[in-house]
Amino acid sequence: MTDPSEEAAYIEKLYQYGEQLNNAKDKSQNVSDYQGIIDAAKTSVKAKQLAAQLIPRFFKFFPDLSDHALYAHLDLVEEEELGVRVQAIRGLPLFCKDTPEHVGKIVDILVQILGSEEFVERDAVHKALMSLLRQDVKASLTALFKHIGSVEEPSTDDAIREKVINFVRDKVFPVKTELLKPQEEMERHITDLIKKSLEDVTGAEFRMFMDFLKSLSLFGDQAPPERMKELIGIIEGQADLDAQFNVSDADHVDRLISCLHIALPIVVGGAPSGKFLNYINKFILPVFDQLPEERKVDLLKSLAEFSPYTTPQDSRQILPSIVQLLKKYMPWKKSGEETNFTYVECLLYTFHHLAHKVPNATNSLCGYKIVTGQPSDRLGEDFSENFKDFTERLNNIEELTRATIKKLTQGMAEHNKSMAAAKTDEAKEKIKTQKQNTTTGLRTCNNILAMTKPLHAKTPSFIGDKIINLSWKETTKTKASSATTALGAKRPATAANGANNNALKKGRGAGSFQNQLVNRALEGLSSGGRGRGY
């Protein structure tokens, strides 16, 4: 321990050095004073704290001592005494105030301390980083994102990477309006940094970064179409749409479906969706039966929600695959096989919206007689067997649906009686869930009847507006897809980056768990007595 009188002498000498430097007109001439301050950083605790204030204050006047001064200050950052460390951390941004070339180095130093267990030290690091961001946002962001990494320059320390991502998410993103100036230039810069980092992220991280990008003015309501196309391009890249599809690659399936969910709001805003739809039509719908059950539901729900926003060209391409699936799940006659009413609802909704854009494409597919005056009407060909087949399937699904509505209505009455007799909160909650699932089942069935009704005519009217409210849209809040955790399969999820985020593990819309509950609610209600329904 330093002798009190000796410590007092160090402090007095430091004040003397500081005063002489303050009063000097040409401070660069007072080399011995600044050297004295640097040397004092190796003495007593109080002297170190004072030196931690003075070293960065006069740093810019002594370029020949810059390395010496910086290393002495970094020793203070690593001091055992917390008060010294905190004071040294607070002084770090001052090294860059007039010497911006040090920003990257100082950010790197602060990043190493982000994981401190001491709150006051961690708080000082956060404030120092924010100070650097306000001094030089471009250089500071560039340095921060190097620790998040990319495929070309991967992060070497996952623990630090997570701390940096959390800092960017919690401290930087909320004050983007204040920090990102000039706005367009800095929004473009952070967008480019994020795009590079998205090459190696978890699902939760991808979603977080996409939510931030969508909040920028660069991609706002007034953004030109090419900006929306850029956003969709980012999501298409994450979905690996240029990769050969392998149905056994569960991760790719998960990532694709989750990316569909993330892309939907952007497509609603006018961005093109053709690449997604063409990929699904070419690679996934042909092997639809080989997909896991919950992914089938997710995919069909995604297609249904995308269908109002497809182009006529994309609609014409994908419609034959939709009709083929629709016929598969609307049997020609009672076969004893289970009927999946959710599949039928999704496919009918998609069929209507695609056919609304290219009505004459249904002439050859379903035997309709729609006249547009184009050669694609194919009116000279006989598709009457197709019409007979399709209407038989419509009749059969309507019969099954009405029978299911009757049983669901009876089941609802039973649920109401059970609720009145329930004694415990647990029993009431269970019945409440059963009632909700029955309600969803009724909505699904009513939607099916509303969509089959206009399809019996030779020249039907296809639904092209939002008159049909998809059953799952009424019963759930916006949730992440069950596949979201797998969006960035190149990086495994951890507790810090989203592994315990239950919302990211549930199925799209109502979720796979919700689908299972509805399955049980409808068991035995379809034609064969073994139907899962959903």
Disulfide bonds with the S-S distance in Angstrom:
none
